[in-house]
Amino acid sequence: MQPHNRQPAIAAAELRNMNMTANLLDQYDGMLAKVADREEILRCADQIPPLPEAVLRVLELLDDPNADAGELAAAVGRDTRLTTALLKLANSPVYPQAQGVLSVQDAVTSVGAIQLRALALATSLMGQAKHETMDKLVWENSLATAMIARRLAEEVGHPQPEQVFLMGLLHCLGQFIFLAHPKTRLAYAGVLRRIQKHNVDYVTAELEEIGFSHNLIGALAANRWNFPDEICQAILHFPDPLEPTVSAAGQKRVLVKLADLLAHAAFIGRPPGYPIAIEMIEQLAGCLGIKLTAQRGVVELILLARNQLKKDAELWAALAP
């Protein structure tokens, strides 16, 4: 499929994007349903909206070691939703030392770079969503998975809990893309009906109703938005079966997968009929070295998930539609 108005010389970033898109499709090829083909997937991918310009600028500045709080505040101030969420969060009990923050620059300093990155991405995802049941289910699961994954990462001593949080936040990215466009949004009602009737997970239902699943579209979106390859791969391979040995990158995926299952088991962002995978929760916990005993079993992990959400209630409030 040839894009329109292409310049004779292809920029390096565009070439990387094309190569990565082909690579992601190659990795996914065996999961395609008979009703779908690559051209259909690429047509869907072409409709992936860009990140808001202000959010792109914020992410760019966060990657720039020479950027200061004033530049970040100016970039944040160009996005009303992000500005509102940032000020709400900075004035919440999460940051008691920062009560009475009135300026965006002071709020940037209070919450810090890591939380600001998460907030920028989260508000972008919320910008894709409508205030309807389907969107709320996906949003609640996305944010809950991120929060629980970070808590689990801290518990097992993972060195990058905030990166695990971002991966948790983005594991539903493809679902936001599906819900943002009329054709796939209409099909998604069928996805939820299939889940309720047959007690299957999202990927199984999406393959039947749409022909391809949200993890592929999410990985293509992450690639288009120039996210690191590790995040693209984590999104693409999120539903894959576990490997016998877990690499460092694989551990992040295990943390996110376990957090997602715990969120559903705690009935957070869980559609009716969605399976609660107790055995898989036990297996993933074992992979992470989380020992489940008679005193601390799956039920306690589910309670941990609920308690983590109560603890992070102010972030929920800052991002609520």
C-alpha positions as CSV (number, residue, x, y, z in Angstrom):
1,M,0.0,0.0,0.0
2,Q,1.7,3.2,-1.1
3,P,1.2,6.3,1.0
4,H,0.2,9.5,-0.8
5,N,2.5,12.5,-1.3
6,R,5.6,10.6,-0.4
7,Q,8.9,12.5,-0.8
8,P,11.5,10.9,-3.0
9,A,13.9,10.5,-0.2
10,I,12.5,8.4,2.7
11,A,13.5,9.8,6.1
12,A,15.3,7.3,8.4
13,A,12.5,7.4,10.9
14,E,9.9,6.6,8.3
15,L,12.0,3.7,7.0
16,R,12.4,2.4,10.5
17,N,8.6,2.6,10.9
18,M,8.0,0.7,7.7
19,N,10.5,-2.0,8.5
20,M,9.2,-2.4,12.0
21,T,5.6,-2.6,10.7
22,A,6.5,-5.4,8.4
23,N,8.4,-7.2,11.2
24,L,5.5,-6.9,13.6
25,L,3.1,-8.3,10.9
26,D,5.5,-11.2,10.2
27,Q,5.6,-12.1,13.9
28,Y,1.8,-12.0,14.1
29,D,1.1,-13.8,10.9
30,G,0.2,-17.2,12.4
31,M,-2.6,-15.6,14.5
32,L,-4.6,-14.1,11.6
33,A,-8.1,-15.3,11.3
34,K,-9.2,-16.5,7.8
35,V,-11.4,-13.4,7.4
36,A,-8.6,-10.9,7.7
37,D,-5.5,-10.2,5.6
38,R,-2.5,-7.8,5.7
39,E,-4.2,-5.2,3.6
40,E,-7.1,-5.0,6.0
41,I,-4.8,-4.7,9.0
42,L,-2.8,-1.9,7.2
43,R,-6.0,0.0,6.4
44,C,-6.9,-0.2,10.1
45,A,-3.3,0.9,11.0
46,D,-3.5,3.9,8.7
47,Q,-6.4,5.2,10.8
48,I,-4.3,5.2,14.0
49,P,-4.5,8.8,15.2
50,P,-1.3,10.7,16.0
51,L,-0.6,11.6,19.6
52,P,-1.6,15.1,20.4
53,E,1.1,17.6,19.4
54,A,1.4,18.9,23.0
55,V,1.8,15.3,24.4
56,L,4.5,14.5,21.8
57,R,6.3,17.7,22.8
58,V,6.1,16.7,26.5
59,L,7.5,13.2,25.8
60,E,10.2,14.7,23.7
61,L,11.2,17.1,26.5
62,L,11.2,14.3,29.1
63,D,13.8,12.5,26.9
64,D,15.9,15.6,26.8
65,P,18.3,15.8,29.8
66,N,18.7,19.6,29.1
67,A,15.0,20.4,29.3
68,D,13.8,22.4,32.4
69,A,10.6,22.6,34.3
70,G,9.6,25.8,32.5
71,E,9.8,24.2,29.0
72,L,7.8,21.2,30.3
73,A,5.2,23.5,31.8
74,A,4.8,25.4,28.5
75,A,4.3,22.1,26.6
76,V,1.8,20.8,29.2
77,G,-0.1,24.1,29.1
78,R,-1.0,23.5,25.4
79,D,-3.2,20.5,26.4
80,T,-6.2,21.4,28.5
81,R,-6.9,17.8,29.6
82,L,-3.3,17.2,30.6
83,T,-3.1,20.5,32.4
84,T,-6.3,19.8,34.4
85,A,-5.2,16.2,35.3
86,L,-1.7,17.4,36.4
87,L,-3.0,20.1,38.7
88,K,-5.6,17.8,40.2
89,L,-2.9,15.2,40.9
90,A,-0.3,17.7,42.3
91,N,-2.9,19.0,44.7
92,S,-4.0,15.5,45.9
93,P,-3.0,13.7,49.1
94,V,-0.5,11.7,47.0
95,Y,1.7,14.8,47.2
96,P,0.9,16.3,50.6
97,Q,4.0,18.5,50.5
98,A,2.6,20.3,47.4
99,Q,-0.8,21.3,48.6
100,G,-2.0,24.6,47.1
101,V,-0.1,24.2,43.8
102,L,-1.6,26.8,41.4
103,S,1.0,26.9,38.5
104,V,1.7,24.2,36.0
105,Q,5.4,24.7,36.5
106,D,5.1,24.0,40.2
107,A,2.9,21.0,39.4
108,V,5.5,19.6,37.0
109,T,8.2,19.9,39.7
110,S,5.9,18.3,42.4
111,V,4.9,15.1,40.5
112,G,8.3,14.5,38.7
113,A,9.2,13.3,35.3
114,I,8.2,9.6,35.6
115,Q,4.6,10.4,36.8
116,L,4.3,13.2,34.2
117,R,5.2,10.7,31.4
118,A,2.5,8.3,32.7
119,L,0.0,11.1,33.0
120,A,0.7,12.4,29.5
121,L,0.1,8.9,28.0
122,A,-2.9,8.2,30.1
123,T,-4.7,11.5,29.2
124,S,-4.0,10.7,25.5
125,L,-5.6,7.3,25.8
126,M,-8.6,8.9,27.6
127,G,-8.9,11.4,24.8
128,Q,-9.5,8.4,22.4
129,A,-12.4,7.1,24.6
130,K,-16.1,7.9,24.8
131,H,-18.0,7.9,28.0
132,E,-19.7,4.6,27.4
133,T,-19.5,1.1,29.0
134,M,-17.1,-0.4,26.5
135,D,-14.6,2.5,26.8
136,K,-14.9,2.5,30.6
137,L,-14.2,-1.2,30.8
138,V,-11.0,-0.8,28.7
139,W,-9.9,2.3,30.6
140,E,-10.4,0.8,34.0
141,N,-8.5,-2.3,33.1
142,S,-5.6,-0.3,31.5
143,L,-5.1,1.9,34.5
144,A,-5.7,-0.9,37.1
145,T,-3.2,-3.2,35.3
146,A,-0.6,-0.4,35.3
147,M,-1.0,0.3,39.1
148,I,-1.0,-3.3,40.1
149,A,1.9,-4.2,37.8
150,R,4.0,-1.4,39.5
151,R,3.1,-2.7,42.9
152,L,4.1,-6.2,42.0
153,A,7.3,-5.0,40.4
154,E,8.2,-3.2,43.7
155,E,7.4,-6.4,45.7
156,V,9.7,-8.6,43.6
157,G,12.4,-6.0,43.5
158,H,12.3,-5.2,39.8
159,P,14.7,-2.4,39.0
160,Q,12.2,-0.5,36.7
161,P,8.8,-0.4,38.3
162,E,7.8,2.8,36.5
163,Q,8.6,1.3,33.1
164,V,6.4,-1.7,34.1
165,F,3.7,0.8,35.0
166,L,3.9,2.3,31.4
167,M,3.8,-1.2,29.9
168,G,0.7,-2.0,31.9
169,L,-0.9,1.3,30.8
170,L,-0.2,0.6,27.2
171,H,-1.2,-3.1,27.0
172,C,-4.8,-2.1,26.1
173,L,-3.6,0.5,23.5
174,G,-5.1,-1.5,20.6
175,Q,-8.5,-1.6,22.2
176,F,-8.5,2.2,22.4
177,I,-7.7,2.2,18.7
178,F,-10.5,-0.3,17.9
179,L,-13.0,1.8,19.9
180,A,-11.9,5.1,18.2
181,H,-13.1,4.1,14.8
182,P,-16.8,3.4,13.8
183,K,-16.3,0.1,12.0
184,T,-14.2,-1.7,14.6
185,R,-16.2,0.0,17.4
186,L,-19.4,-1.6,16.0
187,A,-17.6,-4.9,15.8
188,Y,-16.5,-4.5,19.4
189,A,-20.0,-4.8,20.7
190,G,-19.9,-8.3,19.2
191,V,-16.6,-9.0,20.9
192,L,-18.3,-8.2,24.3
193,R,-21.3,-10.4,23.4
194,R,-19.0,-13.3,22.5
195,I,-17.1,-12.9,25.8
196,Q,-20.4,-13.1,27.7
197,K,-21.8,-16.0,25.8
198,H,-18.7,-18.2,25.5
199,N,-16.5,-17.1,28.5
200,V,-13.5,-16.3,26.3
201,D,-10.8,-13.6,26.6
202,Y,-10.5,-10.5,24.5
203,V,-8.0,-11.9,22.0
204,T,-10.1,-15.0,21.2
205,A,-13.3,-13.0,20.8
206,E,-11.5,-10.3,18.6
207,L,-10.1,-12.9,16.3
208,E,-13.6,-14.3,15.7
209,E,-15.4,-10.9,15.4
210,I,-12.7,-8.7,13.7
211,G,-10.1,-11.1,12.3
212,F,-7.2,-9.8,14.3
213,S,-6.6,-8.8,17.8
214,H,-5.8,-5.6,19.8
215,N,-2.3,-6.6,20.6
216,L,-1.2,-6.3,17.0
217,I,-2.9,-2.9,16.4
218,G,-1.5,-1.7,19.7
219,A,2.0,-2.7,18.7
220,L,1.6,-0.9,15.3
221,A,0.3,2.2,17.1
222,A,3.3,2.2,19.5
223,N,5.6,1.8,16.6
224,R,3.9,4.7,14.7
225,W,4.3,6.8,17.8
226,N,8.0,5.9,17.9
227,F,7.9,4.1,21.2
228,P,11.0,1.8,21.9
229,D,11.0,-1.6,20.3
230,E,10.8,-3.2,23.8
231,I,7.4,-1.7,24.3
232,C,6.2,-2.6,20.8
233,Q,7.3,-6.2,21.4
234,A,5.7,-6.3,24.9
235,I,2.4,-5.2,23.5
236,L,2.5,-7.6,20.6
237,H,3.4,-10.6,22.6
238,F,1.3,-9.8,25.7
239,P,-1.1,-12.8,25.1
240,D,1.6,-15.3,24.1
241,P,2.1,-18.4,26.2
242,L,4.8,-18.3,28.8
243,E,8.3,-19.5,27.9
244,P,10.1,-22.1,30.1
245,T,12.6,-19.5,31.2
246,V,11.8,-15.8,31.7
247,S,14.3,-13.2,30.4
248,A,14.6,-9.7,32.0
249,A,12.3,-8.3,29.3
250,G,10.0,-11.3,29.7
251,Q,9.7,-10.6,33.4
252,K,8.1,-7.2,32.6
253,R,5.5,-9.0,30.4
254,V,4.8,-11.5,33.2
255,L,4.3,-8.7,35.7
256,V,1.8,-7.0,33.3
257,K,0.1,-10.2,32.5
258,L,-0.4,-11.1,36.1
259,A,-1.6,-7.6,36.9
260,D,-4.1,-7.8,34.1
261,L,-5.5,-11.1,35.3
262,L,-5.7,-9.8,38.9
263,A,-7.6,-6.8,37.8
264,H,-10.2,-9.0,36.0
265,A,-10.3,-11.3,39.0
266,A,-11.0,-8.3,41.2
267,F,-13.8,-7.3,38.8
268,I,-12.1,-4.1,37.8
269,G,-12.7,-3.4,34.1
270,R,-14.0,-6.9,33.7
271,P,-16.8,-7.5,31.1
272,P,-19.5,-10.0,32.0
273,G,-18.4,-13.6,31.2
274,Y,-14.7,-12.8,31.1
275,P,-12.7,-15.8,32.4
276,I,-11.0,-15.6,35.8
277,A,-7.8,-17.6,35.3
278,I,-6.8,-18.8,38.8
279,E,-4.3,-21.4,37.5
280,M,-2.6,-18.9,35.3
281,I,-2.4,-16.4,38.2
282,E,-0.7,-19.1,40.3
283,Q,1.7,-20.0,37.4
284,L,2.7,-16.3,36.8
285,A,3.1,-15.7,40.5
286,G,5.5,-18.7,40.6
287,C,7.5,-17.3,37.7
288,L,8.1,-14.1,39.7
289,G,9.0,-15.9,42.8
290,I,5.8,-14.9,44.6
291,K,5.1,-17.8,47.0
292,L,1.5,-18.6,47.4
293,T,0.7,-20.5,50.5
294,A,-2.4,-21.4,52.6
295,Q,-1.9,-18.1,54.3
296,R,-1.2,-16.1,51.2
297,G,-3.1,-17.5,48.2
298,V,-4.7,-16.1,45.1
299,V,-7.4,-14.4,47.1
300,E,-4.9,-12.3,48.9
301,L,-3.3,-11.3,45.6
302,I,-6.7,-10.2,44.4
303,L,-7.2,-8.2,47.7
304,L,-3.7,-6.7,47.1
305,A,-4.9,-5.5,43.7
306,R,-8.0,-3.9,45.2
307,N,-6.0,-2.3,48.0
308,Q,-3.5,-0.9,45.5
309,L,-6.3,0.8,43.6
310,K,-7.6,2.4,46.8
311,K,-4.1,3.6,47.6
312,D,-3.9,5.2,44.1
313,A,-7.5,6.5,44.2
314,E,-6.3,10.1,43.7
315,L,-4.7,9.2,40.3
316,W,-8.0,7.6,39.3
317,A,-9.7,10.8,40.3
318,A,-7.3,13.0,38.3
319,L,-7.8,10.9,35.2
320,A,-11.6,10.2,35.5
321,P,-13.6,11.2,32.4
